[in-house]
Amino acid sequence: MTSSRRLPALISGAVALSLVLGGCSLVEQAMTSAGEGVLAHAALAAAVADIEALDAVEDASYEIREDASLGDIGAISVTADPTLDSVQLAQFAEQFRHSFVALEQVTLRPQFSLKLAGETVGKFDLWVIPPTNDGFVENFEFWRATSAAVETELWLEIFPSSSSLGIRSIAIPFEADLDAATDRVVENYEALEAFVAVDSLLFHEADYLDYWQIAGVQSIDELAPFEFVELVRDLREIVPLFSFSEGSDAFPGDADYPEGLSAQWGGPLSFSGRPEIAVLSNEYSDEAWSTAVQAAVRTIQMANVNFKYSAGDRTFSLHTSACSGSVDATADDVLLFETLVDYGVTLPFGGGPGACIP
């Protein structure tokens, strides 16, 4: 549910501001007498007014979104002049940080989204504000530099974490044309690799763990090598990319759960420790099976990869080269392996049915 930006007439802007800035006890008393909804709108309206007063801000607005797990989200969207400088960015950081505190006092989960005028889908979203102005500026510049490297608009999102490191997600925005944007990233992947290599040297004591969701690949902490990106590029000719629509709450087994190609790079901090290609289908069919086999044939050309075809409650897996960990092959895994053998396909040395678990 979305609430409009208009402040209810029940409470004036001046009174709202005094309540928000008056300290926790005053806010708690006001919530009891006026209601949480009124105070939430008041805090958001005051924050937007302060942000609109900053240099380089072209527009600011807010909405309240209800989320089953996060509660009420106080989302503020800001559009800024694309020529804003580091001094203006530092002012943004200070004001965002101040507004976060005010929104949390009225039991909202703050979320800020910064966009640049002239861009259509790129954005810099913050669920937590970096503790220093320099940190805020560095993350903004990282967003701009990665977008420039791949010549397409990207979505950078910063999350808090229970560990000492926050999470920094770099992804193609939901609103973008996924295939077209992915193609642009692949075309310019070497430029992205070069930038990330230099950035990691300059900022080797990073405050964030990077979660990449670009080029059709998910990876944690490090970019996937171009060989793996090429594999995914070729597989996209066989299977469309798996992609959630914005706001989807579908779970595996649901009729509207997305189908398609999913790829995860297995770096040191990865999901499973080994690269994985997965073809996901909501139910088994001859057509889906044929597509999965074609994808497996291309996948086995790269060593040290797990391949998986999931169809409803059935999973068919194989590993493409020798496994130093453990393999527990099922009858369906053997069926996939024997199908490839029947097609005349030879797996690399050590490859076989079942996923390799490091």
VOZA-715488 format. One record per residue (C-alpha): residue in one letter; x negated, y negated, z negated. Coordinates in nm, 4 decimals. Layout:
N
R aa        X        Y        Z
R  a        X        Y        Z
...
END
This chain:
358
R aa        X        Y        Z
R  m   0.0000   0.0000   0.0000
R  t  -0.1303  -0.3453   0.0845
R  s  -0.0453  -0.6613  -0.1053
R  s  -0.0592  -0.9974   0.0655
R  r  -0.3140  -1.2589  -0.0175
R  r  -0.0486  -1.5128  -0.1284
R  l  -0.0664  -1.5772  -0.5042
R  p   0.2695  -1.5297  -0.6758
R  a   0.4280  -1.8587  -0.7769
R  l   0.4600  -1.7305  -1.1315
R  i   0.1108  -1.8499  -1.2161
R  s  -0.0804  -2.1486  -1.0859
R  g  -0.4289  -2.1337  -0.9416
R  a  -0.5719  -2.3425  -1.2235
R  v  -0.4283  -2.1218  -1.4952
R  a  -0.5385  -1.8109  -1.3045
R  l  -0.8952  -1.9313  -1.2847
R  s  -0.9075  -2.0177  -1.6542
R  l  -0.7767  -1.6729  -1.7440
R  v  -1.0293  -1.4924  -1.5264
R  l  -1.3217  -1.6932  -1.6599
R  g  -1.2033  -1.7069  -2.0191
R  g  -1.3525  -1.3784  -2.1322
R  c  -1.2329  -1.0215  -2.1813
R  s  -1.0057  -1.0881  -2.4808
R  l  -0.8207  -1.3696  -2.3054
R  v  -0.7779  -1.1596  -1.9916
R  e  -0.6451  -0.8660  -2.1944
R  q  -0.3919  -1.0924  -2.3674
R  a  -0.2842  -1.2380  -2.0337
R  m  -0.2371  -0.8894  -1.8877
R  t  -0.0030  -0.8038  -2.1718
R  s   0.2098  -1.1152  -2.1284
R  a   0.1939  -1.1741  -1.7517
R  g   0.1305  -0.8262  -1.6103
R  e  -0.1729  -0.6716  -1.4428
R  g  -0.0484  -0.7428  -1.0905
R  v  -0.0339  -1.1175  -1.1464
R  l  -0.3828  -1.1269  -1.2970
R  a  -0.5206  -0.9133  -1.0137
R  h  -0.3876  -1.1553  -0.7526
R  a  -0.5165  -1.4467  -0.9579
R  a  -0.8677  -1.3044  -0.9809
R  l  -0.8777  -1.2244  -0.6103
R  a  -0.7437  -1.5653  -0.5097
R  a  -1.0019  -1.7377  -0.7287
R  a  -1.2814  -1.5229  -0.5839
R  v  -1.1726  -1.5960  -0.2273
R  a  -1.1590  -1.9702  -0.2980
R  d  -1.5137  -1.9648  -0.4376
R  i  -1.6414  -1.7638  -0.1420
R  e  -1.4744  -1.9907   0.1134
R  a  -1.6623  -2.2842  -0.0403
R  l  -1.9997  -2.1284   0.0494
R  d  -2.2008  -2.2483   0.3465
R  a  -2.1733  -2.0264   0.6568
R  v  -1.8402  -1.8713   0.5533
R  e  -1.5865  -1.8948   0.8344
R  d  -1.3049  -1.6999   0.6719
R  a  -1.2261  -1.4981   0.3602
R  s  -0.9190  -1.3004   0.2564
R  y  -0.8174  -1.0249   0.0200
R  e  -0.5869  -0.7287  -0.0179
R  i  -0.5051  -0.4814  -0.2919
R  r  -0.5179  -0.1166  -0.1867
R  e  -0.3929   0.1735  -0.3926
R  d  -0.6200   0.4779  -0.4036
R  a  -0.5347   0.8035  -0.5781
R  s  -0.8866   0.8551  -0.7141
R  l  -1.0236   0.5012  -0.7434
R  g  -0.7128   0.3190  -0.8637
R  d  -0.6336  -0.0303  -0.7352
R  i  -0.9060  -0.1601  -0.5048
R  g  -0.9558  -0.5348  -0.4841
R  a  -1.0928  -0.5672  -0.1301
R  i  -1.2326  -0.8995  -0.0125
R  s  -1.3192  -0.9481   0.3553
R  v  -1.5598  -1.2250   0.4531
R  t  -1.6468  -1.3448   0.8027
R  a  -1.9697  -1.5438   0.8220
R  d  -2.1620  -1.7453   1.0778
R  p  -2.4086  -1.5058   1.2468
R  t  -2.6894  -1.7618   1.2055
R  l  -2.6769  -1.7590   0.8243
R  d  -3.0211  -1.7650   0.6614
R  s  -3.1805  -1.6030   0.3577
R  v  -3.0924  -1.8963   0.1308
R  q  -2.7256  -1.8692   0.2264
R  l  -2.7389  -1.4910   0.1849
R  a  -2.8759  -1.5354  -0.1666
R  q  -2.5798  -1.7623  -0.2424
R  f  -2.3498  -1.4875  -0.1125
R  a  -2.5171  -1.2361  -0.3430
R  e  -2.4757  -1.4561  -0.6499
R  q  -2.1108  -1.5302  -0.5758
R  f  -2.0286  -1.1671  -0.4931
R  r  -2.1932  -1.0569  -0.8175
R  h  -1.9942  -1.3126  -1.0175
R  s  -1.6689  -1.2116  -0.8457
R  f  -1.7335  -0.8417  -0.9115
R  v  -1.7346  -0.9081  -1.2847
R  a  -1.4119  -1.1102  -1.2635
R  l  -1.2325  -0.8380  -1.0653
R  e  -1.3444  -0.5618  -1.2989
R  q  -1.2023  -0.7578  -1.5927
R  v  -0.8551  -0.7277  -1.4404
R  t  -0.9018  -0.3503  -1.3845
R  l  -0.9641  -0.3708  -1.0113
R  r  -1.2253  -0.1657  -0.8285
R  p  -1.4119  -0.4387  -0.6331
R  q  -1.5098  -0.3911  -0.2710
R  f  -1.6601  -0.6593  -0.0473
R  s  -1.6815  -0.6418   0.3310
R  l  -1.9047  -0.8854   0.5194
R  k  -1.8641  -0.9288   0.8944
R  l  -2.0270  -1.1679   1.1386
R  a  -1.8266  -1.3890   1.3710
R  g  -1.8294  -1.2603   1.7282
R  e  -1.8637  -0.8931   1.6328
R  t  -1.5668  -0.6594   1.6531
R  v  -1.6387  -0.3544   1.4336
R  g  -1.9766  -0.3919   1.2615
R  k  -1.9639  -0.4574   0.8870
R  f  -2.1638  -0.4568   0.5636
R  d  -1.9529  -0.3074   0.2821
R  l  -2.0476  -0.3170  -0.0832
R  w  -1.9013  -0.1104  -0.3673
R  v  -2.1818  -0.2378  -0.5855
R  i  -2.3910  -0.5528  -0.5491
R  p  -2.7719  -0.5130  -0.5449
R  p  -2.9080  -0.6411  -0.8784
R  t  -3.1348  -0.8998  -0.7150
R  n  -3.0756  -1.1536  -0.4402
R  d  -3.3824  -1.0228  -0.2562
R  g  -3.2298  -0.6746  -0.2621
R  f  -2.9074  -0.8066  -0.1128
R  v  -3.0974  -0.9883   0.1636
R  e  -3.3111  -0.6809   0.2396
R  n  -3.0029  -0.4617   0.2810
R  f  -2.8331  -0.7194   0.5016
R  e  -3.1447  -0.7400   0.7197
R  f  -3.1652  -0.3589   0.7317
R  w  -2.8075  -0.3539   0.8642
R  r  -2.8883  -0.6136   1.1299
R  a  -3.2124  -0.4444   1.2335
R  t  -3.0651  -0.0955   1.2696
R  s  -2.7732  -0.2347   1.4704
R  a  -3.0146  -0.4217   1.6971
R  a  -3.2340  -0.1135   1.7438
R  v  -2.9486   0.1021   1.8749
R  e  -2.7785  -0.1882   2.0553
R  t  -2.4405  -0.1170   1.9012
R  e  -2.2513  -0.2378   1.5947
R  l  -2.3046  -0.0254   1.2848
R  w  -2.1390   0.0031   0.9453
R  l  -2.3633  -0.0157   0.6409
R  e  -2.2034   0.0716   0.3080
R  i  -2.3608   0.0651  -0.0391
R  f  -2.2266   0.2877  -0.3171
R  p  -2.3228   0.3291  -0.6822
R  s  -2.4577   0.6660  -0.7904
R  s  -2.4991   0.8621  -1.1110
R  s  -2.8715   0.8945  -1.0314
R  s  -3.1338   0.6198  -1.0394
R  l  -3.0824   0.5714  -0.6654
R  g  -2.7733   0.4221  -0.5083
R  i  -2.6312   0.5557  -0.1814
R  r  -2.6690   0.3599   0.1416
R  s  -2.4534   0.4928   0.4258
R  i  -2.5316   0.3983   0.7859
R  a  -2.2565   0.5015   1.0251
R  i  -2.0605   0.4252   1.3384
R  p  -1.7484   0.2324   1.2295
R  f  -1.4090   0.4041   1.2382
R  e  -1.2830   0.1305   1.4707
R  a  -1.5543   0.1916   1.7322
R  d  -1.5264   0.4148   2.0377
R  l  -1.7093   0.7113   1.8823
R  d  -1.8369   0.8690   2.2032
R  a  -1.9508   0.5416   2.3612
R  a  -2.1220   0.4259   2.0418
R  t  -2.2867   0.7653   1.9938
R  d  -2.4207   0.7515   2.3493
R  r  -2.5736   0.4093   2.2786
R  v  -2.7413   0.5385   1.9634
R  v  -2.8877   0.8378   2.1485
R  e  -3.0140   0.6158   2.4307
R  n  -3.1945   0.3936   2.1803
R  y  -3.2887   0.6556   1.9221
R  e  -3.6630   0.6137   1.9644
R  a  -3.6324   0.2427   1.8825
R  l  -3.4378   0.3333   1.5688
R  e  -3.7016   0.5879   1.4657
R  a  -3.9743   0.3269   1.5117
R  f  -3.7920   0.0710   1.2973
R  v  -3.7152   0.3191   1.0186
R  a  -4.0787   0.4343   1.0107
R  v  -4.2016   0.0768   0.9620
R  d  -3.9263  -0.0048   0.7122
R  s  -4.0121   0.2976   0.4984
R  l  -4.3741   0.1801   0.4796
R  l  -4.2775  -0.1735   0.3792
R  f  -4.0152  -0.0638   0.1259
R  h  -4.1519   0.2721   0.0132
R  e  -4.0080   0.2262  -0.3380
R  a  -3.6510   0.2243  -0.2149
R  d  -3.3533   0.1719  -0.4432
R  y  -3.1197   0.3716  -0.2197
R  l  -3.0865   0.7178  -0.0731
R  d  -2.9941   0.6782   0.2922
R  y  -2.7050   0.8820   0.4309
R  w  -2.7136   0.8653   0.8110
R  q  -2.3979   0.9395   1.0130
R  i  -2.5022   0.8483   1.3658
R  a  -2.5822   1.0179   1.6983
R  g  -2.3325   1.2877   1.6004
R  v  -2.5586   1.3970   1.3131
R  q  -2.5307   1.3699   0.9353
R  s  -2.8581   1.3568   0.7453
R  i  -2.9722   1.2555   0.3984
R  d  -3.2863   1.0547   0.3233
R  e  -3.4405   1.0941   0.6682
R  l  -3.3409   1.0625   1.0310
R  a  -3.3018   1.3845   1.2261
R  p  -3.5807   1.4377   1.4825
R  f  -3.4977   1.3579   1.8413
R  e  -3.5100   1.7284   1.9384
R  f  -3.2100   1.7916   1.7126
R  v  -3.0328   1.4815   1.8455
R  e  -3.0859   1.6149   2.2000
R  l  -2.9335   1.9478   2.0947
R  v  -2.6249   1.7695   1.9625
R  r  -2.6069   1.5563   2.2767
R  d  -2.5956   1.8710   2.4909
R  l  -2.3402   2.0385   2.2637
R  r  -2.1094   1.7385   2.2985
R  e  -2.0685   1.8423   2.6623
R  i  -1.9158   2.1664   2.5311
R  v  -1.7370   2.0595   2.2113
R  p  -1.6097   1.7115   2.1179
R  l  -1.7414   1.5576   1.7985
R  f  -1.5615   1.6309   1.4736
R  s  -1.4314   1.3040   1.3319
R  f  -1.1906   1.1990   1.0578
R  s  -0.9527   0.9162   1.1341
R  e  -0.9637   0.6235   0.8902
R  g  -0.7585   0.6937   0.5802
R  s  -0.7146   1.0647   0.6562
R  d  -0.6584   1.2875   0.3536
R  a  -0.6442   1.6155   0.5476
R  f  -0.8089   1.9247   0.3995
R  p  -0.9378   2.2421   0.5690
R  g  -0.6375   2.4547   0.6586
R  d  -0.4084   2.1584   0.7212
R  a  -0.2579   2.1418   1.0692
R  d  -0.3949   1.7888   1.1157
R  y  -0.7463   1.8700   0.9938
R  p  -0.9946   1.7563   1.2628
R  e  -1.1581   2.0071   1.4933
R  g  -1.4833   1.9839   1.6846
R  l  -1.8601   1.9721   1.6518
R  s  -2.0332   1.8948   1.3231
R  a  -2.4112   1.8685   1.2877
R  q  -2.6192   1.8335   0.9720
R  w  -2.9933   1.7855   0.9655
R  g  -3.1694   1.9784   0.6910
R  g  -3.4243   1.7457   0.5354
R  p  -3.5708   1.7884   0.1844
R  l  -3.2575   1.6442   0.0200
R  s  -3.0097   1.7838   0.2690
R  f  -2.6776   1.9569   0.2169
R  s  -2.8114   2.3105   0.2636
R  g  -3.1863   2.2771   0.3177
R  r  -3.1613   2.3951   0.6794
R  p  -3.0199   2.2266   0.9912
R  e  -2.6689   2.3417   1.0760
R  i  -2.4493   2.3284   1.3835
R  a  -2.0827   2.4006   1.3158
R  v  -1.7921   2.4397   1.5559
R  l  -1.4715   2.3894   1.3595
R  s  -1.1309   2.5154   1.4696
R  n  -0.8079   2.5347   1.2724
R  e  -0.7234   2.8762   1.4126
R  y  -0.8859   3.1543   1.6102
R  s  -0.8088   3.1727   1.9820
R  d  -0.9754   3.3206   2.2896
R  e  -1.0409   2.9718   2.4249
R  a  -1.1953   2.8493   2.0993
R  w  -1.4060   3.1662   2.0769
R  s  -1.5392   3.1165   2.4296
R  t  -1.6294   2.7556   2.3488
R  a  -1.8070   2.8597   2.0292
R  v  -2.0103   3.1233   2.2126
R  q  -2.1216   2.8632   2.4694
R  a  -2.2286   2.6351   2.1855
R  a  -2.4190   2.9194   2.0189
R  v  -2.6066   2.9951   2.3423
R  r  -2.7368   2.6366   2.3534
R  t  -2.8088   2.6229   1.9795
R  i  -3.0388   2.9264   1.9731
R  q  -3.2816   2.7379   2.1966
R  m  -3.3939   2.5492   1.8843
R  a  -3.5695   2.7263   1.5979
R  n  -3.4746   2.7110   1.2291
R  v  -3.1083   2.6242   1.2776
R  n  -2.7973   2.7867   1.1326
R  f  -2.4998   2.8103   1.3676
R  k  -2.1449   2.8522   1.2390
R  y  -1.8067   2.8907   1.4051
R  s  -1.5187   2.8428   1.1598
R  a  -1.1717   2.9439   1.2769
R  g  -0.9057   2.9305   1.0097
R  d  -1.0123   3.1714   0.7367
R  r  -1.2800   3.3397   0.9516
R  t  -1.6433   3.2297   0.9806
R  f  -1.9016   3.3574   1.2295
R  s  -2.2645   3.2658   1.1554
R  l  -2.6145   3.3253   1.2834
R  h  -2.9664   3.1928   1.2250
R  t  -3.1901   3.1147   1.5203
R  s  -3.5310   3.2217   1.3866
R  a  -3.7056   3.4032   1.1016
R  c  -3.5616   3.3306   0.7580
R  s  -3.7834   3.3012   0.4512
R  g  -3.4788   3.2904   0.2247
R  s  -3.1795   3.5229   0.2099
R  v  -2.9242   3.6341   0.4691
R  d  -2.5923   3.7996   0.3881
R  a  -2.4371   3.8962   0.7215
R  t  -2.0661   3.9767   0.7455
R  a  -1.8844   4.1836   1.0063
R  d  -1.7790   3.8621   1.1838
R  d  -2.1414   3.7438   1.1877
R  v  -2.2439   4.0707   1.3525
R  l  -1.9603   4.0320   1.6050
R  l  -2.0939   3.6913   1.7140
R  f  -2.4485   3.8258   1.7390
R  e  -2.3427   4.1300   1.9433
R  t  -2.1353   3.9098   2.1748
R  l  -2.4463   3.7059   2.2560
R  v  -2.6440   4.0253   2.3172
R  d  -2.3697   4.1499   2.5514
R  y  -2.4005   3.8187   2.7409
R  g  -2.7699   3.8953   2.7897
R  v  -2.8834   3.6269   2.5459
R  t  -3.1974   3.6981   2.3461
R  l  -3.2416   3.5210   2.0144
R  p  -3.5879   3.3925   1.9198
R  f  -3.8014   3.6170   1.6992
R  g  -3.6396   3.6635   1.3599
R  g  -3.3010   3.5303   1.4646
R  g  -2.9932   3.7319   1.3807
R  p  -2.6442   3.7464   1.2317
R  g  -2.5599   3.5507   0.9173
R  a  -2.6711   3.2132   0.7874
R  c  -3.0187   3.1687   0.6421
R  i  -3.0008   3.0387   0.2845
R  p  -3.3410   2.8897   0.1877
END
